[in-house]
Amino acid sequence: MDASKKRDIEKDTVFLGLQQRKKCALCLQTFDVEELPGAISHNSIRELRRKWGVGVGKKPSPSKLYQREELCVFCMQFFDV
């Protein structure tokens, strides 16, 4: 598939609203799924927010603590990934 055809398909996907969007788990900004390359545990995000002095709420269940959370490129810099 040549580059121009691939670009046209990507434009059509965005135009039709078929492209999935998610929030970065740290900054909470919405991105296309392809723009969230990083992944870290929920507990790591809670610890960083606690260090920053941001309220983290009550402690979730143990299974939630180790749930995979997705990060944007900018937020990846705060972790040694």
mmJSON file of the N, C-alpha and C atoms, coordinates in Angstrom:
{"data_MODEL":{"atom_site":{
"group_PDB":["ATOM","ATOM","ATOM","ATOM","ATOM","ATOM","ATOM","ATOM","ATOM","ATOM","ATOM","ATOM","ATOM","ATOM","ATOM","ATOM","ATOM","ATOM","ATOM","ATOM","ATOM","ATOM","ATOM","ATOM","ATOM","ATOM","ATOM","ATOM","ATOM","ATOM","ATOM","ATOM","ATOM","ATOM","ATOM","ATOM","ATOM","ATOM","ATOM","ATOM","ATOM","ATOM","ATOM","ATOM","ATOM","ATOM","ATOM","ATOM","ATOM","ATOM","ATOM","ATOM","ATOM","ATOM","ATOM","ATOM","ATOM","ATOM","ATOM","ATOM","ATOM","ATOM","ATOM","ATOM","ATOM","ATOM","ATOM","ATOM","ATOM","ATOM","ATOM","ATOM","ATOM","ATOM","ATOM","ATOM","ATOM","ATOM","ATOM","ATOM","ATOM","ATOM","ATOM","ATOM","ATOM","ATOM","ATOM","ATOM","ATOM","ATOM","ATOM","ATOM","ATOM","ATOM","ATOM","ATOM","ATOM","ATOM","ATOM","ATOM","ATOM","ATOM","ATOM","ATOM","ATOM","ATOM","ATOM","ATOM","ATOM","ATOM","ATOM","ATOM","ATOM","ATOM","ATOM","ATOM","ATOM","ATOM","ATOM","ATOM","ATOM","ATOM","ATOM","ATOM","ATOM","ATOM","ATOM","ATOM","ATOM","ATOM","ATOM","ATOM","ATOM","ATOM","ATOM","ATOM","ATOM","ATOM","ATOM","ATOM","ATOM","ATOM","ATOM","ATOM","ATOM","ATOM","ATOM","ATOM","ATOM","ATOM","ATOM","ATOM","ATOM","ATOM","ATOM","ATOM","ATOM","ATOM","ATOM","ATOM","ATOM","ATOM","ATOM","ATOM","ATOM","ATOM","ATOM","ATOM","ATOM","ATOM","ATOM","ATOM","ATOM","ATOM","ATOM","ATOM","ATOM","ATOM","ATOM","ATOM","ATOM","ATOM","ATOM","ATOM","ATOM","ATOM","ATOM","ATOM","ATOM","ATOM","ATOM","ATOM","ATOM","ATOM","ATOM","ATOM","ATOM","ATOM","ATOM","ATOM","ATOM","ATOM","ATOM","ATOM","ATOM","ATOM","ATOM","ATOM","ATOM","ATOM","ATOM","ATOM","ATOM","ATOM","ATOM","ATOM","ATOM","ATOM","ATOM","ATOM","ATOM","ATOM","ATOM","ATOM","ATOM","ATOM","ATOM","ATOM","ATOM","ATOM","ATOM","ATOM","ATOM","ATOM","ATOM","ATOM","ATOM","ATOM","ATOM","ATOM","ATOM","ATOM","ATOM"],
"id":[1,2,3,4,5,6,7,8,9,10,11,12,13,14,15,16,17,18,19,20,21,22,23,24,25,26,27,28,29,30,31,32,33,34,35,36,37,38,39,40,41,42,43,44,45,46,47,48,49,50,51,52,53,54,55,56,57,58,59,60,61,62,63,64,65,66,67,68,69,70,71,72,73,74,75,76,77,78,79,80,81,82,83,84,85,86,87,88,89,90,91,92,93,94,95,96,97,98,99,100,101,102,103,104,105,106,107,108,109,110,111,112,113,114,115,116,117,118,119,120,121,122,123,124,125,126,127,128,129,130,131,132,133,134,135,136,137,138,139,140,141,142,143,144,145,146,147,148,149,150,151,152,153,154,155,156,157,158,159,160,161,162,163,164,165,166,167,168,169,170,171,172,173,174,175,176,177,178,179,180,181,182,183,184,185,186,187,188,189,190,191,192,193,194,195,196,197,198,199,200,201,202,203,204,205,206,207,208,209,210,211,212,213,214,215,216,217,218,219,220,221,222,223,224,225,226,227,228,229,230,231,232,233,234,235,236,237,238,239,240,241,242,243],
"type_symbol":["N","C","C","N","C","C","N","C","C","N","C","C","N","C","C","N","C","C","N","C","C","N","C","C","N","C","C","N","C","C","N","C","C","N","C","C","N","C","C","N","C","C","N","C","C","N","C","C","N","C","C","N","C","C","N","C","C","N","C","C","N","C","C","N","C","C","N","C","C","N","C","C","N","C","C","N","C","C","N","C","C","N","C","C","N","C","C","N","C","C","N","C","C","N","C","C","N","C","C","N","C","C","N","C","C","N","C","C","N","C","C","N","C","C","N","C","C","N","C","C","N","C","C","N","C","C","N","C","C","N","C","C","N","C","C","N","C","C","N","C","C","N","C","C","N","C","C","N","C","C","N","C","C","N","C","C","N","C","C","N","C","C","N","C","C","N","C","C","N","C","C","N","C","C","N","C","C","N","C","C","N","C","C","N","C","C","N","C","C","N","C","C","N","C","C","N","C","C","N","C","C","N","C","C","N","C","C","N","C","C","N","C","C","N","C","C","N","C","C","N","C","C","N","C","C","N","C","C","N","C","C","N","C","C","N","C","C","N","C","C","N","C","C"],
"label_atom_id":["N","CA","C","N","CA","C","N","CA","C","N","CA","C","N","CA","C","N","CA","C","N","CA","C","N","CA","C","N","CA","C","N","CA","C","N","CA","C","N","CA","C","N","CA","C","N","CA","C","N","CA","C","N","CA","C","N","CA","C","N","CA","C","N","CA","C","N","CA","C","N","CA","C","N","CA","C","N","CA","C","N","CA","C","N","CA","C","N","CA","C","N","CA","C","N","CA","C","N","CA","C","N","CA","C","N","CA","C","N","CA","C","N","CA","C","N","CA","C","N","CA","C","N","CA","C","N","CA","C","N","CA","C","N","CA","C","N","CA","C","N","CA","C","N","CA","C","N","CA","C","N","CA","C","N","CA","C","N","CA","C","N","CA","C","N","CA","C","N","CA","C","N","CA","C","N","CA","C","N","CA","C","N","CA","C","N","CA","C","N","CA","C","N","CA","C","N","CA","C","N","CA","C","N","CA","C","N","CA","C","N","CA","C","N","CA","C","N","CA","C","N","CA","C","N","CA","C","N","CA","C","N","CA","C","N","CA","C","N","CA","C","N","CA","C","N","CA","C","N","CA","C","N","CA","C","N","CA","C","N","CA","C","N","CA","C","N","CA","C","N","CA","C","N","CA","C","N","CA","C","N","CA","C"],
"label_alt_id":[null,null,null,null,null,null,null,null,null,null,null,null,null,null,null,null,null,null,null,null,null,null,null,null,null,null,null,null,null,null,null,null,null,null,null,null,null,null,null,null,null,null,null,null,null,null,null,null,null,null,null,null,null,null,null,null,null,null,null,null,null,null,null,null,null,null,null,null,null,null,null,null,null,null,null,null,null,null,null,null,null,null,null,null,null,null,null,null,null,null,null,null,null,null,null,null,null,null,null,null,null,null,null,null,null,null,null,null,null,null,null,null,null,null,null,null,null,null,null,null,null,null,null,null,null,null,null,null,null,null,null,null,null,null,null,null,null,null,null,null,null,null,null,null,null,null,null,null,null,null,null,null,null,null,null,null,null,null,null,null,null,null,null,null,null,null,null,null,null,null,null,null,null,null,null,null,null,null,null,null,null,null,null,null,null,null,null,null,null,null,null,null,null,null,null,null,null,null,null,null,null,null,null,null,null,null,null,null,null,null,null,null,null,null,null,null,null,null,null,null,null,null,null,null,null,null,null,null,null,null,null,null,null,null,null,null,null,null,null,null,null,null,null],
"label_comp_id":["MET","MET","MET","ASP","ASP","ASP","ALA","ALA","ALA","SER","SER","SER","LYS","LYS","LYS","LYS","LYS","LYS","ARG","ARG","ARG","ASP","ASP","ASP","ILE","ILE","ILE","GLU","GLU","GLU","LYS","LYS","LYS","ASP","ASP","ASP","THR","THR","THR","VAL","VAL","VAL","PHE","PHE","PHE","LEU","LEU","LEU","GLY","GLY","GLY","LEU","LEU","LEU","GLN","GLN","GLN","GLN","GLN","GLN","ARG","ARG","ARG","LYS","LYS","LYS","LYS","LYS","LYS","CYS","CYS","CYS","ALA","ALA","ALA","LEU","LEU","LEU","CYS","CYS","CYS","LEU","LEU","LEU","GLN","GLN","GLN","THR","THR","THR","PHE","PHE","PHE","ASP","ASP","ASP","VAL","VAL","VAL","GLU","GLU","GLU","GLU","GLU","GLU","LEU","LEU","LEU","PRO","PRO","PRO","GLY","GLY","GLY","ALA","ALA","ALA","ILE","ILE","ILE","SER","SER","SER","HIS","HIS","HIS","ASN","ASN","ASN","SER","SER","SER","ILE","ILE","ILE","ARG","ARG","ARG","GLU","GLU","GLU","LEU","LEU","LEU","ARG","ARG","ARG","ARG","ARG","ARG","LYS","LYS","LYS","TRP","TRP","TRP","GLY","GLY","GLY","VAL","VAL","VAL","GLY","GLY","GLY","VAL","VAL","VAL","GLY","GLY","GLY","LYS","LYS","LYS","LYS","LYS","LYS","PRO","PRO","PRO","SER","SER","SER","PRO","PRO","PRO","SER","SER","SER","LYS","LYS","LYS","LEU","LEU","LEU","TYR","TYR","TYR","GLN","GLN","GLN","ARG","ARG","ARG","GLU","GLU","GLU","GLU","GLU","GLU","LEU","LEU","LEU","CYS","CYS","CYS","VAL","VAL","VAL","PHE","PHE","PHE","CYS","CYS","CYS","MET","MET","MET","GLN","GLN","GLN","PHE","PHE","PHE","PHE","PHE","PHE","ASP","ASP","ASP","VAL","VAL","VAL"],
"label_asym_id":["A","A","A","A","A","A","A","A","A","A","A","A","A","A","A","A","A","A","A","A","A","A","A","A","A","A","A","A","A","A","A","A","A","A","A","A","A","A","A","A","A","A","A","A","A","A","A","A","A","A","A","A","A","A","A","A","A","A","A","A","A","A","A","A","A","A","A","A","A","A","A","A","A","A","A","A","A","A","A","A","A","A","A","A","A","A","A","A","A","A","A","A","A","A","A","A","A","A","A","A","A","A","A","A","A","A","A","A","A","A","A","A","A","A","A","A","A","A","A","A","A","A","A","A","A","A","A","A","A","A","A","A","A","A","A","A","A","A","A","A","A","A","A","A","A","A","A","A","A","A","A","A","A","A","A","A","A","A","A","A","A","A","A","A","A","A","A","A","A","A","A","A","A","A","A","A","A","A","A","A","A","A","A","A","A","A","A","A","A","A","A","A","A","A","A","A","A","A","A","A","A","A","A","A","A","A","A","A","A","A","A","A","A","A","A","A","A","A","A","A","A","A","A","A","A","A","A","A","A","A","A","A","A","A","A","A","A","A","A","A","A","A","A"],
"label_entity_id":["1","1","1","1","1","1","1","1","1","1","1","1","1","1","1","1","1","1","1","1","1","1","1","1","1","1","1","1","1","1","1","1","1","1","1","1","1","1","1","1","1","1","1","1","1","1","1","1","1","1","1","1","1","1","1","1","1","1","1","1","1","1","1","1","1","1","1","1","1","1","1","1","1","1","1","1","1","1","1","1","1","1","1","1","1","1","1","1","1","1","1","1","1","1","1","1","1","1","1","1","1","1","1","1","1","1","1","1","1","1","1","1","1","1","1","1","1","1","1","1","1","1","1","1","1","1","1","1","1","1","1","1","1","1","1","1","1","1","1","1","1","1","1","1","1","1","1","1","1","1","1","1","1","1","1","1","1","1","1","1","1","1","1","1","1","1","1","1","1","1","1","1","1","1","1","1","1","1","1","1","1","1","1","1","1","1","1","1","1","1","1","1","1","1","1","1","1","1","1","1","1","1","1","1","1","1","1","1","1","1","1","1","1","1","1","1","1","1","1","1","1","1","1","1","1","1","1","1","1","1","1","1","1","1","1","1","1","1","1","1","1","1","1"],
"label_seq_id":[1,1,1,2,2,2,3,3,3,4,4,4,5,5,5,6,6,6,7,7,7,8,8,8,9,9,9,10,10,10,11,11,11,12,12,12,13,13,13,14,14,14,15,15,15,16,16,16,17,17,17,18,18,18,19,19,19,20,20,20,21,21,21,22,22,22,23,23,23,24,24,24,25,25,25,26,26,26,27,27,27,28,28,28,29,29,29,30,30,30,31,31,31,32,32,32,33,33,33,34,34,34,35,35,35,36,36,36,37,37,37,38,38,38,39,39,39,40,40,40,41,41,41,42,42,42,43,43,43,44,44,44,45,45,45,46,46,46,47,47,47,48,48,48,49,49,49,50,50,50,51,51,51,52,52,52,53,53,53,54,54,54,55,55,55,56,56,56,57,57,57,58,58,58,59,59,59,60,60,60,61,61,61,62,62,62,63,63,63,64,64,64,65,65,65,66,66,66,67,67,67,68,68,68,69,69,69,70,70,70,71,71,71,72,72,72,73,73,73,74,74,74,75,75,75,76,76,76,77,77,77,78,78,78,79,79,79,80,80,80,81,81,81],
"pdbx_PDB_ins_code":[null,null,null,null,null,null,null,null,null,null,null,null,null,null,null,null,null,null,null,null,null,null,null,null,null,null,null,null,null,null,null,null,null,null,null,null,null,null,null,null,null,null,null,null,null,null,null,null,null,null,null,null,null,null,null,null,null,null,null,null,null,null,null,null,null,null,null,null,null,null,null,null,null,null,null,null,null,null,null,null,null,null,null,null,null,null,null,null,null,null,null,null,null,null,null,null,null,null,null,null,null,null,null,null,null,null,null,null,null,null,null,null,null,null,null,null,null,null,null,null,null,null,null,null,null,null,null,null,null,null,null,null,null,null,null,null,null,null,null,null,null,null,null,null,null,null,null,null,null,null,null,null,null,null,null,null,null,null,null,null,null,null,null,null,null,null,null,null,null,null,null,null,null,null,null,null,null,null,null,null,null,null,null,null,null,null,null,null,null,null,null,null,null,null,null,null,null,null,null,null,null,null,null,null,null,null,null,null,null,null,null,null,null,null,null,null,null,null,null,null,null,null,null,null,null,null,null,null,null,null,null,null,null,null,null,null,null,null,null,null,null,null,null],
"Cartn_x":[0.86,0.0,0.902,0.68,1.52,1.119,1.98,1.813,0.572,0.27,-0.891,-2.202,-2.28,-3.489,-3.667,-2.564,-2.622,-3.084,-2.575,-2.967,-4.465,-4.981,-6.402,-7.264,-6.836,-7.584,-7.598,-6.448,-6.381,-7.292,-7.322,-8.2,-9.658,-10.028,-11.404,-11.782,-10.881,-11.152,-11.429,-10.629,-10.83,-12.137,-12.395,-13.6,-14.87,-14.85,-16.022,-16.183,-15.219,-15.301,-14.999,-14.276,-13.965,-12.671,-11.941,-10.672,-10.93,-10.419,-10.641,-9.765,-10.32,-9.588,-9.638,-8.541,-8.455,-7.723,-7.852,-7.136,-5.824,-4.811,-3.549,-3.846,-3.349,-3.664,-3.052,-2.022,-1.388,-1.893,-1.806,-2.206,-3.692,-4.356,-5.801,-6.218,-5.267,-5.583,-6.017,-6.929,-7.437,-6.566,-6.207,-5.366,-5.954,-5.526,-5.824,-5.077,-5.628,-5.03,-3.581,-3.295,-1.938,-0.928,-1.4,-0.516,-0.289,-0.635,-0.405,0.528,1.811,2.728,3.206,3.101,3.624,2.605,3.109,2.232,2.933,2.168,2.714,1.59,1.93,0.9,0.167,-1.061,-1.88,-1.211,-0.576,0.092,1.224,1.963,3.051,2.521,1.384,0.761,0.295,-0.309,-0.745,0.441,1.555,2.748,3.297,3.362,3.869,2.947,1.655,0.714,0.835,1.05,1.228,2.484,3.578,4.816,4.616,3.769,3.477,2.514,1.912,0.965,-0.446,-0.739,-2.09,-2.886,-4.124,-4.956,-5.181,-4.993,-5.152,-6.394,-7.101,-8.315,-8.0,-9.041,-8.842,-8.133,-7.485,-6.712,-7.645,-7.435,-8.285,-7.916,-8.655,-8.399,-7.014,-6.404,-5.077,-5.025,-6.078,-6.06,-6.03,-6.649,-6.649,-5.256,-4.546,-3.215,-2.248,-2.401,-1.467,-2.074,-3.17,-3.796,-2.906,-2.857,-2.052,-2.739,-2.0,-2.509,-1.657,-2.274,-1.567,-1.156,0.035,0.61,0.944,0.846,1.283,2.812,3.382,4.834,5.37,4.663,5.11,5.195,4.183,4.136,5.107,5.531,6.5,7.81,8.134,9.409,9.503,8.382,8.379,8.65,8.75,8.989,10.204,10.879,12.027,11.516,10.96,10.377,11.287],
"Cartn_y":[-1.178,0.0,1.235,2.131,3.313,4.327,5.287,6.247,7.124,7.555,8.435,7.696,6.429,5.632,5.419,5.159,4.963,6.254,7.383,8.686,8.941,8.6,8.775,7.915,6.69,5.801,6.37,6.883,7.471,8.692,9.525,10.703,10.285,9.272,8.781,8.229,7.533,6.975,8.078,9.132,10.257,10.969,11.208,11.916,11.166,9.855,9.055,8.809,9.235,9.039,7.619,6.885,5.496,5.346,6.42,6.351,6.451,5.495,5.477,6.503,7.093,8.073,7.648,7.875,7.548,8.672,8.684,9.665,9.081,9.93,9.56,9.425,8.388,8.117,9.139,9.853,10.82,12.239,12.737,14.13,14.274,13.152,13.11,13.849,14.104,14.689,13.568,13.863,12.87,12.812,11.597,11.354,10.226,10.139,8.952,7.789,6.6,5.432,5.213,5.482,5.285,6.24,7.321,8.319,8.083,6.902,6.531,5.318,5.53,4.394,3.824,4.593,4.141,3.375,2.518,1.776,1.619,1.775,1.686,1.233,0.763,0.304,1.491,1.253,2.287,2.756,1.829,2.168,3.169,3.045,3.982,5.392,5.494,6.807,7.391,6.559,7.027,7.54,6.815,7.221,8.555,8.745,9.999,11.158,10.952,12.01,12.333,11.31,11.536,12.374,12.082,12.859,14.309,14.522,15.87,16.619,15.913,16.549,16.639,15.835,15.804,14.73,15.051,14.072,12.834,11.667,10.416,9.65,10.097,9.412,8.153,7.362,6.132,5.08,4.159,3.128,2.124,1.876,0.914,-0.528,-1.457,-2.881,-3.254,-4.302,-4.722,-5.011,-5.559,-5.852,-4.561,-3.5,-2.204,-1.567,-1.773,-1.177,-1.611,-2.822,-3.341,-3.385,-2.673,-2.575,-1.737,-2.109,-1.401,-0.098,1.007,2.319,2.837,3.544,4.04,5.494,5.825,7.162,7.774,9.104,9.826,9.955,10.404,10.543,11.534,12.631,13.633,13.058,12.349,11.812,10.649,10.006,8.911,9.386,10.666,11.183,11.153,11.054,11.055,9.68,8.675,7.303,6.734,5.804,5.114,3.892,4.136,3.05,2.711],
"Cartn_z":[0.0,0.0,0.0,-0.945,-1.017,0.072,0.287,1.394,1.238,0.007,-0.186,0.094,-0.28,-0.02,1.486,2.179,3.624,4.312,3.864,4.411,4.207,3.013,2.716,3.639,3.894,4.79,6.202,6.662,7.998,8.104,7.07,7.08,7.138,6.354,6.355,7.722,8.36,9.682,10.685,10.673,11.579,11.252,9.975,9.554,9.961,9.849,10.172,11.671,12.463,13.906,14.339,13.528,13.841,14.635,14.774,15.482,16.976,17.735,19.174,19.871,20.927,21.716,23.169,23.894,25.309,26.02,27.339,28.148,28.633,28.676,29.305,30.801,31.425,32.824,33.777,33.362,34.256,34.026,32.806,32.544,32.228,31.952,31.681,30.415,29.508,28.21,27.266,26.366,25.427,24.178,23.782,22.61,21.79,20.517,19.726,20.367,20.259,20.908,20.455,19.191,18.674,19.311,19.909,20.506,21.994,22.481,23.876,23.918,23.644,23.526,24.86,25.931,27.212,28.022,28.927,29.83,31.17,32.24,33.601,34.518,35.702,36.635,37.26,37.645,38.291,39.586,40.295,41.553,41.338,40.244,39.951,39.732,39.082,38.86,40.179,41.036,42.372,43.188,43.154,43.914,43.418,42.108,41.557,41.93,41.813,42.206,43.693,44.521,45.957,46.209,45.504,45.638,45.215,44.222,43.745,44.663,45.62,46.527,45.996,45.0,44.423,45.17,45.542,46.241,45.4,45.997,45.26,45.699,46.71,47.147,47.923,48.162,48.929,48.086,48.771,48.087,47.412,46.117,45.407,45.75,45.207,45.435,44.882,45.433,44.949,43.447,42.907,41.465,40.641,41.124,40.434,40.506,41.61,41.77,40.675,40.181,39.178,37.781,37.609,36.291,35.376,34.12,33.114,32.743,32.828,32.445,31.29,30.369,29.185,29.378,28.845,28.99,27.64,27.573,26.379,26.41,25.326,25.222,26.258,26.467,27.422,28.842,29.264,30.626,30.838,29.768,29.893,30.492,30.325,30.832,32.355,33.05,34.51,35.095,34.257,34.702,34.011,34.666,34.071,33.327,32.154,31.368,30.22],
"occupancy":[1.0,1.0,1.0,1.0,1.0,1.0,1.0,1.0,1.0,1.0,1.0,1.0,1.0,1.0,1.0,1.0,1.0,1.0,1.0,1.0,1.0,1.0,1.0,1.0,1.0,1.0,1.0,1.0,1.0,1.0,1.0,1.0,1.0,1.0,1.0,1.0,1.0,1.0,1.0,1.0,1.0,1.0,1.0,1.0,1.0,1.0,1.0,1.0,1.0,1.0,1.0,1.0,1.0,1.0,1.0,1.0,1.0,1.0,1.0,1.0,1.0,1.0,1.0,1.0,1.0,1.0,1.0,1.0,1.0,1.0,1.0,1.0,1.0,1.0,1.0,1.0,1.0,1.0,1.0,1.0,1.0,1.0,1.0,1.0,1.0,1.0,1.0,1.0,1.0,1.0,1.0,1.0,1.0,1.0,1.0,1.0,1.0,1.0,1.0,1.0,1.0,1.0,1.0,1.0,1.0,1.0,1.0,1.0,1.0,1.0,1.0,1.0,1.0,1.0,1.0,1.0,1.0,1.0,1.0,1.0,1.0,1.0,1.0,1.0,1.0,1.0,1.0,1.0,1.0,1.0,1.0,1.0,1.0,1.0,1.0,1.0,1.0,1.0,1.0,1.0,1.0,1.0,1.0,1.0,1.0,1.0,1.0,1.0,1.0,1.0,1.0,1.0,1.0,1.0,1.0,1.0,1.0,1.0,1.0,1.0,1.0,1.0,1.0,1.0,1.0,1.0,1.0,1.0,1.0,1.0,1.0,1.0,1.0,1.0,1.0,1.0,1.0,1.0,1.0,1.0,1.0,1.0,1.0,1.0,1.0,1.0,1.0,1.0,1.0,1.0,1.0,1.0,1.0,1.0,1.0,1.0,1.0,1.0,1.0,1.0,1.0,1.0,1.0,1.0,1.0,1.0,1.0,1.0,1.0,1.0,1.0,1.0,1.0,1.0,1.0,1.0,1.0,1.0,1.0,1.0,1.0,1.0,1.0,1.0,1.0,1.0,1.0,1.0,1.0,1.0,1.0,1.0,1.0,1.0,1.0,1.0,1.0,1.0,1.0,1.0,1.0,1.0,1.0],
"B_iso_or_equiv":[0.0,0.0,0.0,0.0,0.0,0.0,0.0,0.0,0.0,0.0,0.0,0.0,0.0,0.0,0.0,0.0,0.0,0.0,0.0,0.0,0.0,0.0,0.0,0.0,0.0,0.0,0.0,0.0,0.0,0.0,0.0,0.0,0.0,0.0,0.0,0.0,0.0,0.0,0.0,0.0,0.0,0.0,0.0,0.0,0.0,0.0,0.0,0.0,0.0,0.0,0.0,0.0,0.0,0.0,0.0,0.0,0.0,0.0,0.0,0.0,0.0,0.0,0.0,0.0,0.0,0.0,0.0,0.0,0.0,0.0,0.0,0.0,0.0,0.0,0.0,0.0,0.0,0.0,0.0,0.0,0.0,0.0,0.0,0.0,0.0,0.0,0.0,0.0,0.0,0.0,0.0,0.0,0.0,0.0,0.0,0.0,0.0,0.0,0.0,0.0,0.0,0.0,0.0,0.0,0.0,0.0,0.0,0.0,0.0,0.0,0.0,0.0,0.0,0.0,0.0,0.0,0.0,0.0,0.0,0.0,0.0,0.0,0.0,0.0,0.0,0.0,0.0,0.0,0.0,0.0,0.0,0.0,0.0,0.0,0.0,0.0,0.0,0.0,0.0,0.0,0.0,0.0,0.0,0.0,0.0,0.0,0.0,0.0,0.0,0.0,0.0,0.0,0.0,0.0,0.0,0.0,0.0,0.0,0.0,0.0,0.0,0.0,0.0,0.0,0.0,0.0,0.0,0.0,0.0,0.0,0.0,0.0,0.0,0.0,0.0,0.0,0.0,0.0,0.0,0.0,0.0,0.0,0.0,0.0,0.0,0.0,0.0,0.0,0.0,0.0,0.0,0.0,0.0,0.0,0.0,0.0,0.0,0.0,0.0,0.0,0.0,0.0,0.0,0.0,0.0,0.0,0.0,0.0,0.0,0.0,0.0,0.0,0.0,0.0,0.0,0.0,0.0,0.0,0.0,0.0,0.0,0.0,0.0,0.0,0.0,0.0,0.0,0.0,0.0,0.0,0.0,0.0,0.0,0.0,0.0,0.0,0.0,0.0,0.0,0.0,0.0,0.0,0.0],
"pdbx_formal_charge":[null,null,null,null,null,null,null,null,null,null,null,null,null,null,null,null,null,null,null,null,null,null,null,null,null,null,null,null,null,null,null,null,null,null,null,null,null,null,null,null,null,null,null,null,null,null,null,null,null,null,null,null,null,null,null,null,null,null,null,null,null,null,null,null,null,null,null,null,null,null,null,null,null,null,null,null,null,null,null,null,null,null,null,null,null,null,null,null,null,null,null,null,null,null,null,null,null,null,null,null,null,null,null,null,null,null,null,null,null,null,null,null,null,null,null,null,null,null,null,null,null,null,null,null,null,null,null,null,null,null,null,null,null,null,null,null,null,null,null,null,null,null,null,null,null,null,null,null,null,null,null,null,null,null,null,null,null,null,null,null,null,null,null,null,null,null,null,null,null,null,null,null,null,null,null,null,null,null,null,null,null,null,null,null,null,null,null,null,null,null,null,null,null,null,null,null,null,null,null,null,null,null,null,null,null,null,null,null,null,null,null,null,null,null,null,null,null,null,null,null,null,null,null,null,null,null,null,null,null,null,null,null,null,null,null,null,null,null,null,null,null,null,null],
"auth_seq_id":[1,1,1,2,2,2,3,3,3,4,4,4,5,5,5,6,6,6,7,7,7,8,8,8,9,9,9,10,10,10,11,11,11,12,12,12,13,13,13,14,14,14,15,15,15,16,16,16,17,17,17,18,18,18,19,19,19,20,20,20,21,21,21,22,22,22,23,23,23,24,24,24,25,25,25,26,26,26,27,27,27,28,28,28,29,29,29,30,30,30,31,31,31,32,32,32,33,33,33,34,34,34,35,35,35,36,36,36,37,37,37,38,38,38,39,39,39,40,40,40,41,41,41,42,42,42,43,43,43,44,44,44,45,45,45,46,46,46,47,47,47,48,48,48,49,49,49,50,50,50,51,51,51,52,52,52,53,53,53,54,54,54,55,55,55,56,56,56,57,57,57,58,58,58,59,59,59,60,60,60,61,61,61,62,62,62,63,63,63,64,64,64,65,65,65,66,66,66,67,67,67,68,68,68,69,69,69,70,70,70,71,71,71,72,72,72,73,73,73,74,74,74,75,75,75,76,76,76,77,77,77,78,78,78,79,79,79,80,80,80,81,81,81],
"auth_comp_id":["MET","MET","MET","ASP","ASP","ASP","ALA","ALA","ALA","SER","SER","SER","LYS","LYS","LYS","LYS","LYS","LYS","ARG","ARG","ARG","ASP","ASP","ASP","ILE","ILE","ILE","GLU","GLU","GLU","LYS","LYS","LYS","ASP","ASP","ASP","THR","THR","THR","VAL","VAL","VAL","PHE","PHE","PHE","LEU","LEU","LEU","GLY","GLY","GLY","LEU","LEU","LEU","GLN","GLN","GLN","GLN","GLN","GLN","ARG","ARG","ARG","LYS","LYS","LYS","LYS","LYS","LYS","CYS","CYS","CYS","ALA","ALA","ALA","LEU","LEU","LEU","CYS","CYS","CYS","LEU","LEU","LEU","GLN","GLN","GLN","THR","THR","THR","PHE","PHE","PHE","ASP","ASP","ASP","VAL","VAL","VAL","GLU","GLU","GLU","GLU","GLU","GLU","LEU","LEU","LEU","PRO","PRO","PRO","GLY","GLY","GLY","ALA","ALA","ALA","ILE","ILE","ILE","SER","SER","SER","HIS","HIS","HIS","ASN","ASN","ASN","SER","SER","SER","ILE","ILE","ILE","ARG","ARG","ARG","GLU","GLU","GLU","LEU","LEU","LEU","ARG","ARG","ARG","ARG","ARG","ARG","LYS","LYS","LYS","TRP","TRP","TRP","GLY","GLY","GLY","VAL","VAL","VAL","GLY","GLY","GLY","VAL","VAL","VAL","GLY","GLY","GLY","LYS","LYS","LYS","LYS","LYS","LYS","PRO","PRO","PRO","SER","SER","SER","PRO","PRO","PRO","SER","SER","SER","LYS","LYS","LYS","LEU","LEU","LEU","TYR","TYR","TYR","GLN","GLN","GLN","ARG","ARG","ARG","GLU","GLU","GLU","GLU","GLU","GLU","LEU","LEU","LEU","CYS","CYS","CYS","VAL","VAL","VAL","PHE","PHE","PHE","CYS","CYS","CYS","MET","MET","MET","GLN","GLN","GLN","PHE","PHE","PHE","PHE","PHE","PHE","ASP","ASP","ASP","VAL","VAL","VAL"],
"auth_asym_id":["A","A","A","A","A","A","A","A","A","A","A","A","A","A","A","A","A","A","A","A","A","A","A","A","A","A","A","A","A","A","A","A","A","A","A","A","A","A","A","A","A","A","A","A","A","A","A","A","A","A","A","A","A","A","A","A","A","A","A","A","A","A","A","A","A","A","A","A","A","A","A","A","A","A","A","A","A","A","A","A","A","A","A","A","A","A","A","A","A","A","A","A","A","A","A","A","A","A","A","A","A","A","A","A","A","A","A","A","A","A","A","A","A","A","A","A","A","A","A","A","A","A","A","A","A","A","A","A","A","A","A","A","A","A","A","A","A","A","A","A","A","A","A","A","A","A","A","A","A","A","A","A","A","A","A","A","A","A","A","A","A","A","A","A","A","A","A","A","A","A","A","A","A","A","A","A","A","A","A","A","A","A","A","A","A","A","A","A","A","A","A","A","A","A","A","A","A","A","A","A","A","A","A","A","A","A","A","A","A","A","A","A","A","A","A","A","A","A","A","A","A","A","A","A","A","A","A","A","A","A","A","A","A","A","A","A","A","A","A","A","A","A","A"],
"auth_atom_id":["N","CA","C","N","CA","C","N","CA","C","N","CA","C","N","CA","C","N","CA","C","N","CA","C","N","CA","C","N","CA","C","N","CA","C","N","CA","C","N","CA","C","N","CA","C","N","CA","C","N","CA","C","N","CA","C","N","CA","C","N","CA","C","N","CA","C","N","CA","C","N","CA","C","N","CA","C","N","CA","C","N","CA","C","N","CA","C","N","CA","C","N","CA","C","N","CA","C","N","CA","C","N","CA","C","N","CA","C","N","CA","C","N","CA","C","N","CA","C","N","CA","C","N","CA","C","N","CA","C","N","CA","C","N","CA","C","N","CA","C","N","CA","C","N","CA","C","N","CA","C","N","CA","C","N","CA","C","N","CA","C","N","CA","C","N","CA","C","N","CA","C","N","CA","C","N","CA","C","N","CA","C","N","CA","C","N","CA","C","N","CA","C","N","CA","C","N","CA","C","N","CA","C","N","CA","C","N","CA","C","N","CA","C","N","CA","C","N","CA","C","N","CA","C","N","CA","C","N","CA","C","N","CA","C","N","CA","C","N","CA","C","N","CA","C","N","CA","C","N","CA","C","N","CA","C","N","CA","C","N","CA","C","N","CA","C","N","CA","C","N","CA","C","N","CA","C","N","CA","C","N","CA","C"],
"pdbx_PDB_model_num":[1,1,1,1,1,1,1,1,1,1,1,1,1,1,1,1,1,1,1,1,1,1,1,1,1,1,1,1,1,1,1,1,1,1,1,1,1,1,1,1,1,1,1,1,1,1,1,1,1,1,1,1,1,1,1,1,1,1,1,1,1,1,1,1,1,1,1,1,1,1,1,1,1,1,1,1,1,1,1,1,1,1,1,1,1,1,1,1,1,1,1,1,1,1,1,1,1,1,1,1,1,1,1,1,1,1,1,1,1,1,1,1,1,1,1,1,1,1,1,1,1,1,1,1,1,1,1,1,1,1,1,1,1,1,1,1,1,1,1,1,1,1,1,1,1,1,1,1,1,1,1,1,1,1,1,1,1,1,1,1,1,1,1,1,1,1,1,1,1,1,1,1,1,1,1,1,1,1,1,1,1,1,1,1,1,1,1,1,1,1,1,1,1,1,1,1,1,1,1,1,1,1,1,1,1,1,1,1,1,1,1,1,1,1,1,1,1,1,1,1,1,1,1,1,1,1,1,1,1,1,1,1,1,1,1,1,1,1,1,1,1,1,1]
}}}
